[in-house]
Amino acid sequence: MLIDMAKKSPLFSGKKKAAEEAAGPAWRILIVDDEPDVHTVTKLALSRFKLDNRPLEFINAYSGEEAKSILMDEKDVAMAFVDVVMESDHAGLELVKWIREDASNKSIRLILRTGQPGQAPEEDVIVNYDINDYKAKAELDSRKLITSVYSALRSYRDIMAIEQAKQAQIQHRQGLERVVKATSGLFELRTLHNFADGLLFQVANLLNLSNETLLLSCNSIDAMSENVDSEEPHILAGTGQFAAHHEKPVPDHIEKALKQALREKRCLYENNCFIGYFPAKSGWINLLYMDNIAAIGDLDKKLIDVFAINVGVAFENLLLNKELEDTQSELILRLGDVVESRSKEAANHVKRMAEYCYQLALLYGLDEHQADLIKHASPMHDIGKIATPDSVLLKPGKLNDEEWEIMRQHPAVGHQILANSERPILKAASIIALQHHEKYDGSGYPSGLKADEIHIFARIVAIADVFDALTHARCYKPAWPLDEVLVEMKKGSGLHFDPDLLNLFIDNIDVFNKVKETLSDD
């Protein structure tokens, strides 16, 4: 009696309900029969039934058509008792066929019940219809009913477990495919700015999240350092509310979480935020802060961990490439400075040339990589003048025929110096050195190329070179006013210069004049 009283107490009932909720939702059973008494008796016989501490929930349908309507809306019905004869002699059989073939529901367990076995002989039904059991109502007592439900629900439970495992494998494979795709995209990015933007975009895609609240920061802390609190993470790029923080200090409310990730050397998922930790061997570390995220699942965390390793490799390669390119660019600028000083060009001539070429390349529609290439290669356009004698190079007056022939050799000499390199910048520089004195109408040298026969880099350099020469003083002339320079250059449209490029240059003269003023003579 004490046990019975305890079971009736509110405390016991509450614990019982909590245990059932923890076990999972009730098993949903559909009863399809046109006799209300069958529904009542079935539910009464199964009223205390449980499997895995989960009770039953009954759904009632009184015809085959009503059952179809229910099954189109309800996707988690575990089993169904189906009467054969309802609105028609074969309504139940038609329902079974619809469930398996039209609705493509292979998971639900179907038990066919009939009060008229002669209408649907057991052997024919078992062979021709995809059912899981066949029972005559007369033989289906309470004990057999419970046994049938146990068998059907265990089968359904195992099918669902297999399906969930298959779906997890599919999601994992798809996730890994997204990681590979996302990382391969990052390997193609060649600048830190593009890498930062690309990383933001790829992580958002990887987690199927909006990137409105993403912040990327980069820190040059030594990977072995213990004193990370003394370091200040440096923001590379941001989006949404953090977009305005570019090149500014990290906001105080984020800095603590970033430094925790640095100390623990791992990605963090805390307080509705994600902090990505992407280290590189050089000691540089990418940190990614994402705010206002929904809960990230275990699979997403594993994907991010794999992604983080690949990002570290991509970032390391980017830094190595950048170091090589920066070294190359510095050497090229220094060589350009040597030629500039020897020929007594205006100071900063090659630096202005590089920036003019970069801006005009972008305006013309070349991509960022090509624009960077011409920017780094253009300072070498006159490298062949190293072999030109001072008597010719520094002569203040007009050159005679013999001297002019010597001067005309510098494009070929420059090309010879650079042509055998396999480095993209030096290969581009060799083309520019060879062709920058070609003219659009074919009257230039050394090869008399015309129009599109002249590489686009050389056509751009020709405009930049003449503009800078006219707007700055040389040993043989003073600087020209800007309006006179533009008038003179327009005279060369279609003759010396590519007319489309020249129009683009003149239409955006404010851009180039700003470069000229910024990099004015020291």
C-alpha positions as CSV (number, residue, x, y, z in Angstrom):
1,M,0.0,0.0,0.0
2,L,2.9,2.4,0.8
3,I,4.3,1.7,-2.7
4,D,0.9,2.4,-4.3
5,M,0.6,5.7,-2.3
6,A,4.1,6.7,-3.4
7,K,3.3,6.1,-7.0
8,K,0.2,8.4,-6.7
9,S,2.2,11.2,-5.1
10,P,2.9,14.4,-7.2
11,L,6.7,14.0,-6.6
12,F,6.6,10.4,-8.1
13,S,4.5,11.6,-11.0
14,G,6.8,14.4,-11.8
15,K,9.9,12.2,-11.8
16,K,8.1,9.6,-14.0
17,K,7.1,12.3,-16.5
18,A,10.7,13.7,-16.5
19,A,12.1,10.2,-17.1
20,E,9.7,9.7,-20.1
21,E,10.6,13.1,-21.6
22,A,14.3,12.3,-21.3
23,A,13.7,8.9,-23.0
24,G,12.2,10.6,-26.0
25,P,8.8,11.4,-27.6
26,A,5.9,8.9,-27.7
27,W,5.7,6.3,-30.4
28,R,3.0,7.4,-32.8
29,I,0.6,4.7,-34.0
30,L,-2.0,5.2,-36.7
31,I,-5.2,3.2,-36.4
32,V,-7.1,3.0,-39.7
33,D,-10.5,1.4,-39.3
34,D,-14.0,2.3,-40.1
35,E,-15.4,0.8,-36.8
36,P,-15.0,3.2,-33.8
37,D,-15.1,0.3,-31.4
38,V,-11.9,-1.1,-32.9
39,H,-10.2,2.1,-32.2
40,T,-11.4,2.1,-28.6
41,V,-10.4,-1.6,-27.9
42,T,-7.0,-1.2,-29.5
43,K,-6.1,1.9,-27.4
44,L,-7.4,0.2,-24.3
45,A,-5.3,-2.9,-24.8
46,L,-2.2,-0.8,-25.4
47,S,-2.9,1.9,-22.7
48,R,0.1,0.8,-20.5
49,F,2.4,-0.1,-23.3
50,K,6.0,1.3,-23.3
51,L,9.1,0.6,-25.3
52,D,12.4,2.2,-24.2
53,N,10.4,4.1,-21.6
54,R,8.4,5.8,-24.3
55,P,4.6,5.5,-24.3
56,L,2.3,5.4,-27.3
57,E,0.4,8.2,-29.0
58,F,-2.6,7.2,-31.1
59,I,-3.8,8.9,-34.3
60,N,-7.2,7.9,-35.7
61,A,-8.4,7.5,-39.3
62,Y,-11.7,6.1,-40.3
63,S,-11.1,5.6,-44.0
64,G,-8.2,5.0,-46.4
65,E,-8.5,8.5,-47.8
66,E,-8.4,10.1,-44.3
67,A,-5.3,8.0,-43.6
68,K,-3.6,9.4,-46.7
69,S,-4.3,12.9,-45.7
70,I,-2.8,12.3,-42.2
71,L,0.3,10.6,-43.5
72,M,1.0,13.5,-45.9
73,D,1.2,15.8,-42.9
74,E,2.6,13.5,-40.3
75,K,6.1,12.3,-41.1
76,D,7.1,10.4,-37.9
77,V,4.4,7.8,-37.6
78,A,6.1,4.6,-36.5
79,M,3.4,2.0,-37.4
80,A,-0.2,1.6,-38.6
81,F,-3.0,-0.9,-38.0
82,V,-4.8,-1.0,-41.4
83,D,-8.3,-2.6,-41.9
84,V,-8.7,-4.2,-45.3
85,V,-12.4,-3.4,-45.9
86,M,-13.5,0.2,-45.3
87,E,-15.0,2.6,-47.8
88,S,-14.3,-0.2,-50.4
89,D,-13.5,-3.9,-50.3
90,H,-9.8,-3.2,-50.9
91,A,-9.4,0.3,-49.4
92,G,-6.8,-1.0,-46.9
93,L,-4.8,-2.7,-49.7
94,E,-4.9,0.4,-51.8
95,L,-3.7,2.5,-48.8
96,V,-0.7,0.1,-48.3
97,K,0.2,0.4,-52.0
98,W,-0.1,4.2,-51.8
99,I,2.1,4.4,-48.7
100,R,4.9,2.3,-50.2
101,E,4.8,3.4,-53.8
102,D,3.3,6.9,-54.1
103,A,4.4,8.3,-50.7
104,S,7.7,6.3,-50.8
105,N,7.4,5.6,-47.1
106,K,9.5,2.5,-46.5
107,S,10.0,3.1,-42.8
108,I,6.5,2.9,-41.3
109,R,5.6,-0.6,-40.1
110,L,2.2,-1.8,-41.5
111,I,0.0,-4.5,-39.8
112,L,-3.0,-5.4,-41.9
113,R,-6.1,-6.4,-39.9
114,T,-9.3,-7.8,-41.3
115,G,-12.5,-9.2,-40.1
116,Q,-13.2,-10.9,-43.4
117,P,-10.1,-13.0,-44.3
118,G,-11.8,-14.3,-47.5
119,Q,-11.8,-10.8,-49.0
120,A,-7.9,-10.7,-48.8
121,P,-6.3,-14.2,-48.5
122,E,-3.2,-14.0,-46.2
123,E,-0.8,-15.6,-48.7
124,D,-1.8,-13.4,-51.6
125,V,-1.6,-10.2,-49.5
126,I,1.8,-11.1,-48.0
127,V,3.3,-11.9,-51.4
128,N,1.8,-8.9,-53.3
129,Y,1.8,-6.1,-50.7
130,D,4.7,-4.7,-48.7
131,I,3.3,-5.2,-45.2
132,N,5.0,-6.4,-42.0
133,D,2.2,-8.5,-40.5
134,Y,-1.2,-9.9,-41.3
135,K,-3.8,-10.6,-38.6
136,A,-7.4,-11.6,-38.5
137,K,-9.3,-9.5,-36.0
138,A,-10.8,-12.6,-34.4
139,E,-7.3,-14.0,-33.4
140,L,-5.8,-10.6,-32.4
141,D,-6.3,-10.7,-28.6
142,S,-4.6,-8.3,-26.1
143,R,-1.5,-10.5,-25.8
144,K,-0.9,-10.9,-29.5
145,L,-1.7,-7.2,-30.1
146,I,1.0,-6.2,-27.6
147,T,3.5,-8.7,-29.1
148,S,2.8,-7.3,-32.6
149,V,3.4,-3.8,-31.5
150,Y,6.7,-4.7,-29.7
151,S,8.0,-6.4,-32.9
152,A,6.9,-3.5,-35.2
153,L,8.3,-0.7,-33.0
154,R,11.6,-2.4,-32.5
155,S,11.9,-2.8,-36.2
156,Y,11.0,0.8,-36.8
157,R,13.5,1.9,-34.1
158,D,16.3,0.0,-35.8
159,I,15.4,1.4,-39.2
160,M,15.5,4.9,-37.9
161,A,18.9,4.3,-36.2
162,I,20.3,3.1,-39.5
163,E,18.8,6.0,-41.4
164,Q,20.2,8.5,-38.9
165,A,23.6,6.9,-39.2
166,K,23.4,7.1,-43.0
167,Q,22.4,10.7,-42.8
168,A,25.2,11.5,-40.4
169,Q,27.7,9.9,-42.8
170,I,26.2,11.8,-45.8
171,Q,26.4,15.1,-43.8
172,H,29.9,14.3,-42.7
173,R,30.9,13.6,-46.3
174,Q,29.2,16.7,-47.6
175,G,30.8,18.7,-44.8
176,L,34.2,17.5,-45.7
177,E,33.5,18.3,-49.4
178,R,32.6,21.8,-48.3
179,V,35.9,22.0,-46.3
180,V,37.9,20.9,-49.3
181,K,36.0,23.3,-51.6
182,A,36.3,26.2,-49.1
183,T,40.1,25.6,-48.5
184,S,40.9,25.3,-52.2
185,G,39.3,28.6,-52.8
186,L,41.5,30.2,-50.1
187,F,44.6,28.7,-51.7
188,E,43.8,30.7,-54.8
189,L,43.8,34.1,-53.0
190,R,47.1,35.9,-53.2
191,T,46.7,38.9,-51.0
192,L,46.1,39.2,-47.3
193,H,43.1,41.4,-47.8
194,N,41.5,39.0,-50.2
195,F,42.4,36.0,-48.0
196,A,40.7,37.7,-45.1
197,D,37.5,38.4,-47.0
198,G,37.6,34.9,-48.5
199,L,38.0,33.3,-45.1
200,L,35.0,35.2,-43.8
201,F,32.9,34.1,-46.7
202,Q,34.0,30.5,-46.6
203,V,33.4,30.0,-42.9
204,A,29.9,31.5,-43.3
205,N,29.2,29.0,-46.1
206,L,30.7,26.1,-44.1
207,L,28.4,26.7,-41.2
208,N,25.4,27.9,-43.3
209,L,25.3,31.2,-41.3
210,S,25.0,34.8,-42.2
211,N,28.4,36.6,-42.1
212,E,26.9,39.9,-41.0
213,T,28.7,39.8,-37.6
214,L,32.1,38.3,-38.7
215,L,35.4,39.8,-37.6
216,L,38.8,38.5,-38.8
217,S,42.0,39.4,-36.9
218,C,45.6,38.4,-37.4
219,N,48.2,38.2,-34.7
220,S,52.0,37.8,-35.2
221,I,52.5,36.2,-31.7
222,D,55.2,33.6,-31.6
223,A,53.4,30.2,-31.4
224,M,55.5,29.2,-28.4
225,S,55.0,32.4,-26.5
226,E,53.4,32.2,-23.1
227,N,52.8,36.0,-22.6
228,V,49.9,36.5,-25.0
229,D,48.2,39.1,-22.8
230,S,50.9,41.6,-23.8
231,E,50.1,41.2,-27.5
232,E,47.4,43.1,-29.4
233,P,45.6,41.3,-32.2
234,H,45.5,43.2,-35.4
235,I,42.3,43.4,-37.4
236,L,42.6,42.4,-41.1
237,A,38.9,42.5,-42.2
238,G,35.4,42.6,-40.9
239,T,31.8,42.6,-42.0
240,G,28.5,43.8,-40.6
241,Q,28.8,45.7,-37.4
242,F,32.6,45.2,-37.4
243,A,33.2,46.5,-40.9
244,A,34.1,50.0,-39.6
245,H,36.8,48.5,-37.3
246,H,39.3,47.8,-40.1
247,E,42.8,48.9,-39.0
248,K,41.4,49.9,-35.5
249,P,42.0,48.2,-32.1
250,V,40.0,45.2,-31.2
251,P,36.8,46.1,-29.2
252,D,37.3,45.5,-25.5
253,H,34.4,43.0,-25.2
254,I,36.0,40.8,-27.9
255,E,39.6,41.0,-26.9
256,K,39.2,38.7,-23.8
257,A,37.8,35.9,-25.9
258,L,40.4,36.2,-28.5
259,K,43.2,36.0,-26.0
260,Q,41.7,33.0,-24.4
261,A,41.8,31.2,-27.8
262,L,45.4,32.3,-28.1
263,R,46.3,30.9,-24.7
264,E,44.5,27.6,-25.2
265,K,45.5,27.4,-28.9
266,R,42.1,26.1,-30.1
267,C,38.8,27.2,-31.5
268,L,36.2,28.2,-28.9
269,Y,32.4,28.0,-28.9
270,E,31.2,30.0,-25.9
271,N,28.5,32.6,-25.0
272,N,26.8,32.5,-28.4
273,C,30.1,33.3,-30.0
274,F,32.7,31.4,-32.1
275,I,36.4,32.2,-32.0
276,G,38.3,30.4,-34.8
277,Y,42.0,29.7,-34.1
278,F,44.0,29.2,-37.4
279,P,47.8,29.0,-36.7
280,A,50.6,28.9,-39.2
281,K,54.1,27.5,-38.7
282,S,55.7,30.9,-39.0
283,G,54.1,32.0,-35.7
284,W,51.4,34.1,-37.4
285,I,47.9,33.3,-36.2
286,N,44.5,34.0,-37.8
287,L,41.7,34.6,-35.4
288,L,38.1,34.7,-36.4
289,Y,35.4,36.1,-34.2
290,M,31.7,35.4,-35.0
291,D,28.9,36.8,-32.9
292,N,25.2,36.0,-32.5
293,I,25.4,32.4,-33.7
294,A,23.0,29.6,-33.1
295,A,24.3,26.5,-31.4
296,I,27.0,24.8,-33.5
297,G,26.6,21.0,-33.7
298,D,29.4,18.5,-33.1
299,L,29.7,17.9,-36.8
300,D,30.2,21.6,-37.5
301,K,32.9,21.7,-34.8
302,K,34.8,18.8,-36.4
303,L,34.5,20.5,-39.8
304,I,35.9,23.8,-38.4
305,D,38.8,21.9,-36.8
306,V,39.7,20.3,-40.2
307,F,39.2,23.7,-41.9
308,A,41.4,25.4,-39.3
309,I,44.3,23.0,-40.2
310,N,43.9,23.7,-43.9
311,V,43.6,27.5,-43.3
312,G,46.9,27.4,-41.4
313,V,48.6,25.8,-44.4
314,A,47.0,28.3,-46.8
315,F,48.0,31.3,-44.7
316,E,51.5,30.0,-44.3
317,N,51.8,29.6,-48.1
318,L,50.4,33.1,-48.5
319,L,52.9,34.6,-46.2
320,L,55.8,32.8,-47.9
321,N,54.6,33.9,-51.3
322,K,54.2,37.5,-50.0
323,E,57.7,37.5,-48.6
324,L,59.1,36.3,-51.9
325,E,57.0,38.8,-53.9
326,D,57.9,41.6,-51.4
327,T,61.6,40.8,-51.8
328,Q,61.3,40.7,-55.6
329,S,59.4,44.0,-55.6
330,E,62.0,45.7,-53.4
331,L,64.8,44.5,-55.6
332,I,63.0,45.6,-58.7
333,L,62.3,49.0,-57.2
334,R,66.0,49.4,-56.1
335,L,67.1,48.4,-59.6
336,G,64.6,50.9,-61.0
337,D,66.0,53.5,-58.6
338,V,69.5,52.8,-59.9
339,V,68.4,53.4,-63.5
340,E,66.4,56.5,-62.4
341,S,69.3,58.1,-60.6
342,R,71.8,57.3,-63.4
343,S,69.6,58.8,-66.1
344,K,68.7,61.7,-63.8
345,E,65.0,61.0,-64.0
346,A,62.7,62.9,-61.7
347,A,62.8,61.4,-58.2
348,N,60.2,58.7,-57.5
349,H,59.6,58.2,-61.2
350,V,59.4,54.4,-60.9
351,K,57.2,54.5,-57.8
352,R,54.7,56.9,-59.6
353,M,54.9,54.7,-62.7
354,A,54.0,51.6,-60.7
355,E,51.0,53.3,-59.1
356,Y,49.8,54.8,-62.4
357,C,49.9,51.4,-64.1
358,Y,48.1,49.7,-61.2
359,Q,45.2,52.2,-61.2
360,L,44.9,52.2,-65.0
361,A,45.0,48.4,-65.1
362,L,42.1,48.2,-62.6
363,L,40.1,50.8,-64.5
364,Y,40.6,48.9,-67.7
365,G,39.1,45.8,-66.0
366,L,42.2,43.7,-65.3
367,D,41.9,41.6,-62.2
368,E,43.7,42.4,-58.9
369,H,46.4,39.8,-59.6
370,Q,47.2,41.3,-63.0
371,A,47.1,44.8,-61.7
372,D,49.6,43.8,-58.9
373,L,51.8,42.1,-61.5
374,I,52.1,45.3,-63.7
375,K,52.6,47.4,-60.6
376,H,55.6,45.3,-59.5
377,A,57.0,44.8,-63.0
378,S,56.7,48.3,-64.4
379,P,59.7,49.8,-62.5
380,M,61.9,47.6,-64.6
381,H,60.8,49.2,-68.0
382,D,64.1,51.0,-68.5
383,I,66.4,48.4,-67.0
384,G,68.2,48.1,-70.3
385,K,69.5,51.7,-69.9
386,I,72.2,50.2,-67.6
387,A,74.1,49.4,-70.8
388,T,73.6,52.8,-72.4
389,P,76.7,55.0,-72.2
390,D,76.5,58.2,-70.2
391,S,77.4,60.2,-73.3
392,V,74.2,59.2,-74.8
393,L,72.0,58.7,-71.8
394,L,72.8,62.1,-70.2
395,K,73.2,64.2,-73.4
396,P,71.0,67.3,-72.8
397,G,70.6,68.1,-76.5
398,K,69.1,66.2,-79.5
399,L,70.7,62.8,-80.2
400,N,72.3,62.2,-83.6
401,D,71.5,59.1,-85.7
402,E,74.3,57.0,-84.2
403,E,73.4,58.0,-80.7
404,W,69.8,57.4,-81.3
405,E,70.6,53.9,-82.6
406,I,72.4,53.2,-79.3
407,M,69.5,54.5,-77.3
408,R,67.0,52.3,-79.2
409,Q,68.9,49.3,-78.0
410,H,67.8,49.5,-74.4
411,P,64.5,47.7,-74.8
412,A,66.2,44.6,-76.2
413,V,68.9,44.8,-73.6
414,G,66.3,45.0,-70.8
415,H,64.5,42.0,-72.3
416,Q,67.7,40.0,-72.5
417,I,68.4,40.7,-68.8
418,L,64.9,39.5,-67.7
419,A,63.7,37.1,-70.3
420,N,65.1,33.8,-68.9
421,S,63.3,34.1,-65.5
422,E,60.3,31.9,-64.7
423,R,59.1,34.2,-62.0
424,P,55.8,35.9,-63.1
425,I,56.9,39.4,-62.1
426,L,60.2,39.2,-64.0
427,K,58.5,37.6,-67.0
428,A,56.0,40.5,-67.1
429,A,58.9,43.0,-66.6
430,S,60.7,41.5,-69.6
431,I,57.7,42.0,-71.8
432,I,57.3,45.6,-70.6
433,A,61.0,46.4,-71.1
434,L,60.9,45.1,-74.7
435,Q,57.6,46.7,-75.8
436,H,57.1,49.9,-73.8
437,H,58.4,52.0,-76.8
438,E,56.1,50.4,-79.3
439,K,53.4,52.7,-80.7
440,Y,49.8,51.9,-81.4
441,D,50.1,52.8,-85.1
442,G,53.2,50.6,-85.6
443,S,55.8,53.4,-85.8
444,G,57.5,52.5,-82.5
445,Y,60.6,50.3,-81.8
446,P,62.2,47.8,-81.6
447,S,59.7,45.6,-83.5
448,G,57.2,48.0,-85.1
449,L,54.3,46.2,-83.3
450,K,50.8,47.8,-83.6
451,A,47.5,47.9,-81.8
452,D,46.7,44.6,-80.0
453,E,50.0,43.1,-81.0
454,I,51.5,45.2,-78.2
455,H,50.9,43.5,-74.8
456,I,48.3,45.3,-72.7
457,F,51.0,45.8,-70.0
458,A,53.2,47.7,-72.4
459,R,50.3,49.8,-73.7
460,I,49.5,50.9,-70.1
461,V,53.2,51.6,-69.3
462,A,53.5,53.8,-72.4
463,I,50.8,56.1,-71.2
464,A,52.1,56.2,-67.6
465,D,55.7,56.8,-68.7
466,V,54.9,59.7,-71.0
467,F,52.5,61.3,-68.4
468,D,55.1,61.2,-65.7
469,A,57.9,62.4,-68.1
470,L,55.8,65.4,-69.2
471,T,54.6,66.4,-65.7
472,H,58.1,66.4,-64.2
473,A,61.3,68.2,-65.1
474,R,64.1,66.4,-66.9
475,C,67.7,67.4,-67.6
476,Y,66.5,68.6,-71.0
477,K,63.2,70.3,-70.2
478,P,61.0,71.8,-67.4
479,A,57.7,70.2,-66.1
480,W,54.6,70.9,-68.2
481,P,51.3,72.2,-66.8
482,L,48.7,69.5,-66.5
483,D,46.3,70.9,-69.2
484,E,49.2,71.1,-71.7
485,V,50.2,67.6,-70.9
486,L,46.6,66.3,-71.6
487,V,46.4,68.3,-74.9
488,E,49.7,66.8,-76.0
489,M,48.7,63.2,-75.1
490,K,45.4,63.5,-76.9
491,K,47.4,64.3,-80.1
492,G,48.9,60.8,-79.7
493,S,45.6,59.0,-79.4
494,G,45.6,56.1,-82.0
495,L,49.1,57.0,-83.0
496,H,51.3,56.6,-79.9
497,F,48.7,55.4,-77.4
498,D,45.8,52.9,-77.3
499,P,42.8,55.3,-77.8
500,D,40.6,53.4,-75.3
501,L,43.2,53.3,-72.6
502,L,44.0,57.0,-73.2
503,N,40.4,58.0,-72.9
504,L,40.1,56.0,-69.7
505,F,43.2,57.7,-68.3
506,I,42.0,61.2,-69.1
507,D,38.4,60.5,-67.9
508,N,40.0,59.5,-64.5
509,I,42.8,62.1,-64.4
510,D,41.9,63.0,-60.9
511,V,43.0,59.6,-59.7
512,F,46.4,59.9,-61.4
513,N,46.9,63.5,-60.4
514,K,46.4,62.5,-56.8
515,V,49.1,59.8,-57.2
516,K,51.4,62.4,-58.7
517,E,50.9,64.8,-55.8
518,T,51.2,62.0,-53.2
519,L,54.5,60.7,-54.6
520,S,55.9,64.1,-55.5
521,D,59.6,64.7,-55.8
522,D,61.5,64.5,-52.5
